[in-house]
Amino acid sequence: MTNASSVNNFIAQKTLIMDSFYEISEIVLPPGGRRTFFCMMALIVAGWLFSVGLVILSCHISPSRSRKSSRLAFFAAFNEKLRKEFRSQREDTYNTLITGTNRVLRTNTEEPTVFLVLVPRGAMGAATRLVTLLVHCTLIAYHYPCSRHHVNHLFTNGDQYTSHNEEWPFFNEIKRHLRFYGVSAVFGFELLHPQVVRTLQLLVPLILPPFPESVLILVVDLKNRFTEFQQQSLTPNSLGKIFLQEHFGPYFDQKELRDTINQIGARCVLINPELGDLVSDTLQPYEQAY
């Protein structure tokens, strides 16, 4: 159908509608009420035209194009900021972070991405910088402000939610981050009370999540839990599963524990210390002696 025929059809339909309104007003309304009636009809028609205009405009804006630009922005920022700075990380760490974030930047994503960041002794400095830059890159992809203030605003400390009655303050804080910014990071996840962790079943459920286009980063300080041999021989997901089973097994039943592992243990990354962190840890005892 050509544009001219579409316009002619639209004018004919509008004329028919207005003639019908006029005939109804002649029969039903007294002469003094016709002006009010036509004003109301004019508002209705104007609202209808506005709605049609929005539909037509949305047809010309491609969601896939916008999503594609978001993914390109994330990849560019990730390669520029993370890969160049962190030279000691495993390749599977980069792959997990890229694919996990990429999936929520696609059109019609169905569930959020949760990263469980496992930090052994000596790697917390590298993990903090890496998570900071990951949040920064995610904000760039969503076209949100990404200054240091905005990034730090999306950090949550686990030591603030160590009591069972702090579940809803934690829930509301993470909900606000995911709803308005699409990303949130929790440092000291191992310090959270099990009752607080249960709220994640509402924030990032496997079925009908409230914020499917979001990224939640949970940082765990493993300290000396795993030996060097275990870190080298086991996959990050296996290490994460062992941690979750040991940490929450005494508090959760089998089904709840299994659901928790599936929710937050599917994308684990193990952070290696960077060379600068290793040098700092080596020099620290000597610096303290002087």
Disulfide bonds with the S-S distance in Angstrom:
none
